[in-house]
Amino acid sequence: MNNSTLQPGRRAVARTVLTALSSAILVAIGVDALAQTTTYPDRPIKWVVPVPAGGGMDAVTRIVSAGMATVLNQPMVVDNRAGAAGTIGTGYVVQSAPDGYTVLTIDNSLFTTAHLVFSKLPYAAPKDLKLVATLVRIPLVLAVPGVSPNKNFQEFIQSSKENPGKISYGSPGVGSPLHVGMELLQSRTGTKMQHVPYRGMSTILTDLSTGTIGAALVDFGSARSFAASGRIKILAVATEKRMSHLPSVPTLEELEVKNVPISLWFALAVPINTPEGAVTRLAQAAQVSLESPEAKSKLETIGAQAFLKIGPEAATFSREQVTFWEAIVKPMAIKLD
């Protein structure tokens, strides 16, 4: 007998029973979800860095993860998974279980434009990843070998114009902010250089210091020791104002190189369907870590500036950055496959 054949009184009873059962099921689901949130994390968290050890991204991750591990009372195990301009490590996290136990350090290009440059990628970071928290901004500097005859930016540009296509520059990969920045620099100055892609910043700086390549846009944190020892020379900074660490080095704006809005940022990301409870817990831990005196001191030594956005601010930032970087990269029609 179905509900349509029940008498009015029995139908009312049936509805009451069904409502009670439905409420009990929803309560059970809610309690289970709450239990998962309040117990998270209950085991170590794998933190993937999609570049080799030794560069700015790796250093920032290790500084921030140490503080977060203390807050979360669980180890955060850094796992360097380099290759294919960072897309291998990023793809690994995209395909991981969205449970909060596999997280990722990501930068501008890997989050906003890698899916445009690598058109055959099986994922698109803006759709498949969520920014938990932005972590730092890294100032970028234009550097040449220490043995370069060019003493300043103007001499470097003049030499590049006199030798079109003969000066090579390195970057961590096609479509990376450092690659895009050098392409914009060439466009603004009327120069032409040869791009040499690398797997990571440490090898770029090594080859730059020996003169194997003639220039690079690099993060100051990684370049600092090379510059201090004279192995490389910093000709300009891609920042709004002169850097306190390099007060005598002019900005690109001062040098009349306009509209090169390049900065490098790192963020903590997770698979898109990671529970909000885990996302919130990670964001809170990142905030505590970044605001600690120890982390601030260590970040300062590598030239990184704390840059924290969580919750709705992180979501807004991610949308704005995708729009901004796609507008720059799409007209360049860069393809690696």
VOGU-3710 file (C-alpha; in Angstrom, 3 decimals, decimal comma):
1> mnnstlqpgr> 0,000/0,000/0,000  1,513/3,401/-0,948  1,038/6,779/0,738  -1,819/7,772/-1,610  -4,047/4,962/-0,256  -3,423/5,788/3,424  -6,167/7,445/5,395  -5,475/11,084/6,426  -4,512/10,159/9,990  -2,096/7,466/8,907
11> ravartvlta> -0,556/9,765/6,291  0,188/12,336/8,997  1,846/9,682/11,132  3,912/8,500/8,168  5,068/12,047/7,449  6,084/12,499/11,071  8,091/9,281/11,038  9,834/10,183/7,754  10,677/13,667/9,041  12,138/12,226/12,213
21> lssailvaig> 14,221/9,716/10,266  15,498/12,399/7,897  16,463/14,654/10,799  18,265/11,797/12,520  20,267/11,075/9,343  21,206/14,750/8,894  22,245/15,036/12,531  24,401/11,919/12,196  26,092/13,319/9,088  26,663/16,648/10,804
31> vdalaqttty> 28,138/15,056/13,899  30,459/12,940/11,756  31,628/16,025/9,789  32,128/17,946/13,014  34,143/15,090/14,453  36,418/15,082/11,412  36,924/18,840/11,705  37,642/18,882/15,428  40,124/16,021/15,214  41,989/17,403/12,184
41> pdrpikwvvp> 44,857/16,905/11,835  45,429/13,569/13,511  48,462/12,510/11,449  51,405/14,129/9,593  50,682/16,455/6,668  52,646/16,199/3,423  53,618/19,620/2,080  54,599/19,426/-1,596  57,044/21,957/-3,037  56,979/21,677/-6,867
51> vpagggmdav> 60,565/22,913/-7,333  63,971/21,596/-6,233  65,304/22,303/-2,763  67,468/25,360/-2,323  65,399/28,169/-3,852  63,123/30,820/-2,388  59,946/28,737/-2,534  61,594/25,868/-0,701  63,039/28,176/1,960  59,726/29,929/2,594
61> trivsagmat> 57,903/26,606/2,850  60,314/25,255/5,434  60,096/28,421/7,543  56,301/28,593/7,519  55,729/24,854/7,859  57,885/24,697/10,996  55,646/27,182/12,758  52,474/25,554/11,484  53,596/22,137/12,695  53,852/23,533/16,212
71> vlnqpmvvdn> 50,360/25,032/16,026  48,791/21,891/14,551  50,777/19,558/16,797  51,588/17,381/13,800  54,682/17,110/11,575  54,532/18,854/8,210  56,766/16,831/5,901  58,223/18,862/3,022  58,302/16,855/-0,219  60,136/18,423/-3,189
81> ragaagtigt> 58,532/17,133/-6,408  60,183/19,121/-9,193  59,818/18,919/-12,954  57,999/20,393/-15,949  58,170/23,950/-14,575  56,434/22,889/-11,376  53,437/21,222/-12,996  54,414/17,715/-11,848  54,246/18,558/-8,160  51,149/20,684/-8,660
91> gyvvqsapdg> 49,408/17,877/-10,531  50,296/15,448/-7,769  48,440/17,577/-5,231  45,474/18,169/-7,555  45,042/14,393/-7,814  45,517/13,794/-4,084  42,671/13,007/-1,732  40,994/16,288/-0,691  41,349/15,562/3,007  43,795/18,244/4,138
101> ytvltidnsl> 46,746/15,879/4,441  48,440/16,853/1,161  49,084/20,560/0,640  51,084/22,615/-1,832  53,188/25,742/-2,124  52,168/27,482/-5,327  53,238/30,692/-7,049  51,745/33,155/-9,522  52,304/31,187/-12,685  51,477/27,723/-11,402
111> fttahlvfsk> 48,159/28,970/-10,088  47,097/31,484/-12,730  48,593/30,613/-16,127  50,252/27,181/-16,238  47,073/25,721/-17,769  47,433/28,222/-20,630  51,104/27,552/-21,302  50,751/23,777/-20,933  47,512/23,271/-22,856  47,580/19,481/-22,368
121> lpyaapkdlk> 47,621/19,615/-18,582  44,870/17,399/-17,146  43,962/20,130/-14,671  43,517/23,901/-14,351  44,758/25,175/-11,011  42,168/27,975/-10,609  39,394/25,366/-10,834  41,084/22,413/-9,150  42,896/24,091/-6,265  41,906/26,460/-3,468
131> lvatlvripl> 44,191/29,042/-1,918  44,238/28,468/1,827  46,477/31,456/2,514  48,890/33,693/0,696  52,237/33,535/2,460  54,861/35,944/1,131  55,842/38,313/-1,604  59,383/38,077/-2,951  61,073/41,130/-4,500  62,508/40,457/-7,952
141> vlavpgvspn> 65,792/41,859/-9,211  67,525/42,000/-12,586  70,998/40,474/-12,316  73,990/39,844/-14,562  77,250/37,923/-13,980  79,710/39,540/-11,627  82,278/39,510/-14,437  79,928/41,303/-16,848  81,434/44,463/-18,375  78,048/46,161/-17,966
151> knfqefiqss> 78,276/48,329/-14,866  74,652/49,474/-14,829  71,231/48,913/-16,369  71,737/51,402/-19,207  74,940/49,700/-20,337  73,236/46,296/-20,209  70,345/47,487/-22,386  72,734/49,139/-24,845  74,755/45,925/-25,096  71,558/43,922/-25,668
161> kenpgkisyg> 70,494/46,239/-28,473  73,901/45,977/-30,119  73,835/42,163/-29,885  70,228/41,109/-30,609  69,553/37,488/-29,715  73,087/36,876/-28,465  72,584/37,498/-24,761  70,819/34,645/-22,992  68,720/34,827/-19,868  67,478/32,111/-17,556
171> spgvgsplhv> 64,131/31,528/-15,881  62,541/28,711/-13,846  60,357/27,801/-16,801  58,208/28,983/-19,667  55,336/31,139/-18,446  56,799/31,668/-14,975  56,619/35,234/-13,569  60,355/35,540/-14,084  60,075/34,476/-17,727  57,101/36,769/-18,339
181> gmellqsrtg> 58,928/39,603/-16,605  61,943/39,294/-18,879  59,713/39,135/-21,948  57,965/42,330/-20,845  61,324/43,956/-20,156  62,457/43,179/-23,703  59,201/44,536/-25,082  59,533/47,779/-23,113  63,222/48,323/-23,988  63,272/47,170/-27,599
191> tkmqhvpyrg> 65,745/44,367/-26,948  65,883/40,711/-27,933  67,462/38,010/-25,785  67,545/34,217/-25,843  65,477/32,400/-23,228  67,017/29,395/-21,444  64,538/27,527/-19,196  65,811/25,851/-16,022  64,324/23,503/-13,445  65,053/25,739/-10,485
201> mstiltdlst> 66,571/28,962/-9,184  69,753/27,472/-7,745  71,005/26,303/-11,151  70,075/29,640/-12,732  72,189/31,503/-10,194  75,081/29,080/-10,571  75,138/29,518/-14,349  74,616/33,266/-14,026  77,567/33,561/-11,639  79,853/31,737/-14,086
211> gtigaalvdf> 78,667/33,702/-17,113  77,010/30,687/-18,756  73,944/32,910/-19,152  74,044/36,682/-19,425  71,106/37,798/-17,298  68,142/36,739/-15,207  65,239/38,165/-13,286  65,590/36,421/-9,927  64,106/36,579/-6,460  66,242/38,586/-4,085
221> gsarsfaasg> 66,154/35,927/-1,391  67,910/33,400/-3,588  70,252/35,952/-5,138  71,308/37,717/-1,951  74,385/35,656/-1,103  75,539/35,605/-4,737  75,323/39,399/-4,874  77,053/39,847/-1,519  80,013/37,771/-2,700  80,262/39,614/-6,013
231> rikilavate> 79,398/36,579/-8,113  76,478/38,459/-9,654  75,590/42,151/-10,028  72,099/43,504/-9,417  71,254/46,253/-11,912  67,628/47,047/-11,077  64,763/46,041/-8,798  61,218/45,300/-9,978  59,576/46,922/-6,966  57,560/50,105/-6,457
241> krmshlpsvp> 60,248/51,630/-4,237  63,943/51,001/-3,743  64,680/48,094/-1,450  66,133/48,793/1,990  68,667/46,013/1,349  69,739/47,641/-1,950  69,370/51,390/-1,447  71,701/52,278/-4,316  69,967/50,081/-6,898  67,266/51,894/-8,929
251> tleelevknv> 63,788/50,580/-9,670  62,715/49,825/-13,233  60,254/52,708/-12,976  63,113/55,091/-12,169  64,904/53,787/-15,240  61,876/54,722/-17,375  60,865/51,100/-17,894  57,146/51,444/-17,305  54,376/48,919/-16,761  56,365/45,866/-15,773
261> pislwfalav> 54,042/44,914/-12,879  55,893/41,760/-11,901  56,109/40,391/-8,392  56,444/36,862/-7,099  54,106/35,500/-4,449  53,817/32,125/-2,781  50,651/30,657/-1,312  49,450/27,539/0,468  46,931/25,572/-1,604  44,858/22,385/-1,295
271> pintpegavt> 42,636/20,310/-3,616  39,403/22,166/-4,334  37,075/19,857/-2,390  39,078/19,883/0,836  36,660/20,282/3,802  36,246/23,864/4,990  37,112/22,830/8,512  40,557/21,679/7,393  41,023/24,788/5,227  40,192/27,051/8,157
281> rlaqaaqvsl> 42,492/25,150/10,499  45,385/25,380/8,048  44,747/29,081/7,445  44,741/29,819/11,158  47,997/27,922/11,616  49,585/29,788/8,695  48,577/33,099/10,249  50,094/32,206/13,619  53,292/31,011/11,939  53,717/34,116/9,766
291> espeakskle> 53,085/36,455/12,689  55,659/34,806/14,932  58,882/36,760/15,570  60,954/33,715/14,582  59,317/33,395/11,157  59,503/37,135/10,532  63,206/37,139/11,325  63,947/34,167/9,083  61,863/35,527/6,207  63,695/38,826/6,495
301> tigaqaflki> 67,045/37,072/6,049  65,938/35,661/2,691  64,355/38,906/1,510  60,748/37,702/1,747  57,887/39,910/2,900  55,007/38,349/4,833  51,832/38,704/2,764  48,857/37,087/4,481  45,380/36,739/3,034  42,965/34,064/4,273
311> gpeaatfsre> 39,278/33,275/3,941  37,269/35,612/1,657  40,338/37,818/1,115  42,273/34,854/-0,277  39,362/33,944/-2,559  39,129/37,497/-3,902  42,885/37,687/-4,379  42,950/34,421/-6,338  40,235/35,618/-8,733  41,931/38,967/-9,268
321> qvtfweaivk> 45,310/37,348/-9,902  43,900/34,920/-12,470  42,353/37,843/-14,367  45,532/39,928/-14,114  48,004/37,260/-15,238  45,811/35,804/-17,975  45,581/39,295/-19,501  49,397/39,413/-19,662  50,134/35,852/-20,767  47,354/35,164/-23,289
331> pmaikld> 48,553/37,804/-25,823  52,060/36,318/-25,604  50,645/33,020/-26,949  53,269/30,995/-25,073  52,866/27,234/-25,592  55,079/24,447/-24,380  53,127/21,533/-25,883
//
